Amino acid sequence: MITEGMLIGAALIAMAMVGAGVIIGFLIGVRVTARLAGRDEPILFDKPGMDIEDEDVDDLETT
């Protein structure tokens, strides 16, 4: 016999699976969009300041 708790548990599992699919789909979409834009890695995964070269930092310093 199916109880109310079983139905709630099945609904929670289904919602978790849908949520995981949305997250995985978003990450795949970000990667595909970056590839179509001609980038090796998506902007989303870049670390701030990684594109600044050492000589560029000297130009930014004001004393």
TALINZI-V967994 format. One record per pair of residues at least 24 apart in sequence whose ideal C-beta (glycine too) atoms are under 8 Angstrom apart, sorted by the first residue. I is the first residue (numbers start at 1). GAP is how many residues later the second one is. D is the distance in whole Angstrom. If there is no record, write none. Layout:
# TALINZI-V967994
i=I gap=GAP d=D
i=I gap=GAP d=D
This chain:
# TALINZI-V967994
none
